[in-house]
């Protein structure tokens, strides 16, 4: 059964434009929704949050996100 990420995104975020999702985000969300273990390594500001939100809401369960953001903030604040 094919998963229509565009349709899921429209239902979850009706006030947003589908153009907000990039192809790599759609592919990552599709992998997650198909039950595949998925590792997405992306730069800061690369669009990870939409992947987390869309996947987690569509699965209607608990999502565990491991993100080094706190470490990054600490590292950057020590250099300032």
C-alpha positions, 0 to 999 in steps of 0.5 A: 500500500502506497503512502501519500505523504502529500495527503497526510501533510495536507490533513495535518497542516491544512493552513500550510502549503505542500510546497513546504516539504522537500523531496528528501523530507517526503522520502524520509517520512515515507520510510518512517511511516512504512515502519523502516528504521530511519536515520536522517542526518541533516544540518541545522535548519535543514527541515528535520522538524517537519519530518518529526512532526508529520511522522509522529502525528501520522503514526498517532503514537509516541515519537522519540527524537534524538537530537544534539541541539542542546550540545550544539547550543552549549558548544556555540555559547562557549565560543561566544 
